[in-house]
């Protein structure tokens, strides 16, 4: 069950930090156990729009976003958030629709400006922060990746994960900039729990979700950038399905707003040239393994969603439903090993 806790003792400081429109924190409870104490973790999701027009100087755009998001992070710190996840490519417009390579200037090395900025926030608030950025891999010919950096509560870099699945649909022309990641399905053991990051389009792939669960994730974050015309009917379903099927919590984050670019572009789908991607509909939410979830944030406004979760719920759901015990991994592995071969024949009985 999801309960809402009124943070009365924090209200004044919280509102001074950032003008939140609701001062409620959601709570996912678990049954009381005799041998384990509750494992309470407060998680936060930030969705935001860009601040300046895409025609402004790139550095001004980046710094403006960092300023706005920094203020929201301060609000999360006041609210006692332990693990915070930002949206996909948070320091820039989601310009990959345009195919224009000038947007590559937003790419950063792992320990770049935005990472250093968030490291200070992480240390200040004793908070784990997930920072999805456009990564410049200088060690491999300055290759670009869509990457999430995991910053520990001491400001240390725990590691990174690169986006596993790259869309080729509508205006999502991302393969012009980066290709599928090469980091597998890492789970990061933080002081607050085991977390993973399933970046954006990976949410459409059930085996991608499952792999993070098999590696022991208790919370999986899904930082995204997706638009209403394409995916909004699917949005409220996929993260909940993943949480249920894999017995972990999911934080689904989507950016918000409509971003207009300087020059029109097309995407080979027959539509006339246009300058915007469509409306990023926000609607970030948190789903639990028992099928409960929070309400979503706004479709139109920046927002911070905070929930306190009891990680004991993950094991309790596993014990109740026994999805792992009743799975037939050997059968799935046999089929997949056959499927990836060029001479695969489907098992069709006629």
Secondary structure, DSSP 4 states (H G I P E B T S, - for coil): -EEEEE-TTTHHHHHHHS--S--EEEEE-----SSS---EEEEEEEE---SS-TTS-HHHHHHHHHHHHHHHHHHHHHTT-SEEEPPTTTTS--GGGS--GGGGGG-B-TTSHHHHHHHHHHHHHT-EEEEEEEEEEGGGTTEEEEEEEEE-TTS-EEEEEE-S----STT--GGGT----SS-S--EEETTEEEEE--GGGGG-HHHHHHHHHTT-SEEEEEE--BHHHHHHHHHHHHHHHHHHHTSEEEEEE-EEEEEEEEEE--SSSPPPEEEEEEEE---EEE-TTS-BPPP--SSS-EEEEEEEETHHHHHHHHHH-HHHH--HHHHHHHHHHHTSTT-------
